[in-house]
């Protein structure tokens, strides 16, 4: 252990997770917890742990491994599952399963972080990655939107329960971000760029680096009095009310 802090980031093999992991690696060691069997990129301070982030035993192992490298200071629940199921055609069990697949990732991560901080008798920070869909769902994404709404409720509940023990829990609510998944969407829907940009008052989609900077801030001592907040990182998408008179 070299004295610098450590972090756990779930779903860190690519996209937003990769950006968060590499940003936090400027401060300390990072355990990238992901289903991937290898990282398609390299950083001296980022260490892959292959496993299911929704498995409590795997999550606890990630916390322990991070602690071996440095005091665990922050946990980021970024991993997500994109599985659609509709109420009019899918069995209820399938809908619930799709919701649970996402919510379990955040619950297991929060539990592992809280228990680790308490066992080591120190505070720490947790950031859950949510979506604008928690407040304004996109048609056809009911399980994802429902799960993210629950993640934001979880964020506030953990903040209230464990704030007195020095554990801060916040969330970032993302708009459209230029991940590999977003680029695939663009390829499947030619000409969608202008429509997506128009949804964001800044006139563009965000970058993984911008998300990473916001997450790093919430994990930092500079955010020491921020607890239970959901920070929009969405270019204003969540507050944008399309006005037909503007046409």
HUGIDA-V755088 format. One record per backbone hydrogen bond with DSSP energy under -0.5 kcal/mol. NH is the residue of the N-H (numbers start at 1). CO is the residue of the C=O. E is the energy in kcal/mol with one decimal. If there is no record, write none. Layout:
BEGIN
NH/CO/E  NH/CO/E
END
This chain:
BEGIN
2/69/-1.0  6/71/-2.2  7/29/-1.9  8/74/-1.9  9/31/-2.6  10/76/-2.4  11/33/-2.6  12/33/-0.5  17/14/-0.8  18/14/-1.2  19/15/-1.8  20/16/-2.5  21/17/-2.7  22/18/-2.7  23/19/-1.9  24/20/-2.7  25/21/-1.6  26/23/-1.5  27/24/-1.9  28/24/-1.6  29/5/-1.9  30/45/-3.0  31/7/-3.1  32/30/-0.7  32/47/-2.5  33/9/-2.0  33/31/-0.9  34/32/-0.7  34/49/-1.8  46/43/-1.6  47/30/-3.1  47/45/-0.5  49/32/-2.6  51/34/-2.2  53/51/-0.7  55/52/-1.9  56/54/-0.7  59/55/-2.6  60/56/-2.4  61/57/-1.9  62/58/-2.0  63/59/-2.0  64/60/-2.2  65/61/-2.5  66/62/-2.3  67/63/-2.2  68/64/-1.3  69/65/-0.7  69/66/-1.3  70/66/-1.5  73/6/-3.0  74/6/-1.1  75/125/-1.8  76/8/-2.9  77/75/-0.5  77/127/-2.4  78/76/-1.2  83/81/-0.9  89/86/-0.8  90/86/-2.6  94/91/-0.8  95/91/-1.8  96/92/-2.9  97/93/-2.2  98/94/-2.1  99/95/-2.1  100/96/-2.9  101/97/-2.1  102/98/-0.9  102/99/-0.7  103/99/-2.4  104/100/-3.0  105/101/-0.5  105/102/-0.5  106/102/-1.1  107/103/-2.5  108/104/-2.7  109/105/-1.5  110/106/-2.8  111/107/-2.5  112/108/-2.4  113/109/-2.4  114/110/-2.9  115/111/-2.5  116/112/-2.0  117/113/-2.8  118/114/-2.6  119/115/-2.3  120/116/-1.7  121/118/-1.2  122/117/-2.1  124/166/-1.4  125/73/-1.5  126/168/-2.5  127/75/-2.6  128/170/-2.5  129/77/-2.5  130/128/-0.7  130/172/-3.8  132/174/-2.6  134/131/-2.1  135/132/-1.5  136/132/-2.5  141/138/-1.9  145/141/-2.6  146/142/-2.6  147/143/-2.4  148/144/-2.5  149/145/-2.0  150/146/-1.9  151/147/-2.3  152/148/-1.9  153/149/-1.7  154/150/-2.9  155/151/-2.4  156/152/-1.8  157/153/-2.3  158/154/-2.9  159/155/-2.0  160/156/-1.9  161/157/-2.7  162/158/-2.7  163/159/-1.3  165/162/-1.0  166/163/-2.4  167/162/-1.9  168/124/-2.5  168/166/-0.7  170/126/-2.4  171/229/-2.4  172/128/-2.1  173/231/-2.6  174/130/-1.5  174/172/-0.7  175/233/-1.6  178/206/-2.4  179/177/-2.6  183/179/-2.2  184/180/-2.2  185/181/-1.9  186/182/-2.3  187/183/-2.0  188/184/-1.7  189/185/-1.3  192/189/-1.5  196/192/-2.5  197/193/-2.7  198/194/-1.9  199/195/-0.8  199/196/-0.8  200/196/-0.5  200/197/-1.3  201/199/-0.6  202/235/-1.3  203/200/-3.2  206/176/-2.7  210/207/-0.6  211/207/-1.6  212/208/-2.7  213/209/-2.0  214/210/-1.5  215/211/-2.5  216/212/-2.8  217/213/-1.9  218/214/-2.1  219/215/-1.6  220/216/-0.8  220/217/-1.2  223/220/-1.6  224/221/-2.0  226/223/-2.2  227/225/-0.6  228/169/-2.6  231/171/-3.1  231/229/-0.6  232/230/-0.6  233/173/-3.0  237/234/-1.8  239/236/-1.0  240/236/-0.6  240/237/-1.1  241/239/-0.6  242/240/-0.7  244/242/-0.6  246/243/-1.5  247/244/-1.2
END
